[in-house]
Amino acid sequence: MTEILALFTDPTVWAALATLVVMEVVLGIDNLIFISILTNKLPADQQTRARRIGIGLALILRLGLLGTVALIVQLTEPIFEIFGHGFSWRDLILIAGGLFLVWKATKEIHHNVDPDHGPDMFEGSKASLGFASAIGQILVLDLVFSIDSIVTAVGMTDHIPVMVIAVVAAVTVMLLAADPLARFIQANPTVVMLALGFLLMIGMTLIAEGFGAHVPKGYIYTAMAFSALIEGLNMLSRRAKRKR
C-alpha cells in the first residue's frame, strides 16, 4: 500500500494515468458501438441486462489480462512467418476479430437495405437474435478489443495500478454511456447505418494491423468524428424542415 501511495506522488504517473484513461475511453468506443447495435436487436426487456453483462465481461477480461501482462507481451512475439512477415498471436486475434466485424457489419447493412428479411446467405433460417447468441458475440469482440486495449496500456506505462485504474475508469464510462447511446442509435435510423459503417472501417483496420500495416488511430477517429458531425448537421437540417 505504501508503494502505491508513493507511486502516485510522482507527477509523471498522473500524466500517464490521464493519458491512458483518455486512450482507453477512445478505444472503448468501438466496443460500445458494437454492443449498442447488437443489443438493440433483442427484446426491450433484455437490452439493458445484455449491455451490462457485455460491458461487465469487458471489465473482467481486461482485469484478467492485466494479471497476465507477461503473457500479453509474449502475444506480440512472432510464431510463424509467411512471405517474410512474422505473425504473432495478437496478429491472428486481430485478423479474426476484424473478419468477424466485417462479416457482422456487412450482414447488418444487408438486412437494413434489403426489403425482404427472409433467410439468405448472411443468415440461416432462424432470423431472430437470442440472448445467449448476443452475449456470445459480445464476448468475442470483448476479447479482441480487450487484448488491443491492454497491449496499448502496456506500451504506455509499466505500473499495473495505473493500468487497473485506467481500465476501470474507461469501463465505467462505457457503462454510463451504453443506454443513452443505444437509445440514440435506435431513435435515429440513419445513425444505425453510420455506426455500421464505423464497424466496417474498424474491422478493416484490425485486419490491416494484423497483417502488419499500422493505421494511426488518430486518422480513424478523426474520420469517425467528421462523419458524425456531418450526420449531426443532417439531423438538424431535417428537424428544421419538419418545423417549417
Secondary structure, DSSP 4 states (H G I P E B T S, - for coil): -HHHHHHTT-HHHHHHHHHHHHHHHHHHHHHHHHHHHHHTTS-HHHHHHHHHHHHHHHHHHHHHHHTTHHHHHHTTSEEEEETTEEEEHHHHHHHHHHHHHHHHHHHHHHHHH-S--S-BTTB-S--SPPHHHHHHHHHHHHHHHHHHHHHHHHHH-S-HHHHHHHHHHHHHHHHHHHHHHHHHHHH-HHHHHHHHHHHHHHHHHHHHHHTT----HHHHHHHHHHHHHHHHHHHHHHHHHHH-
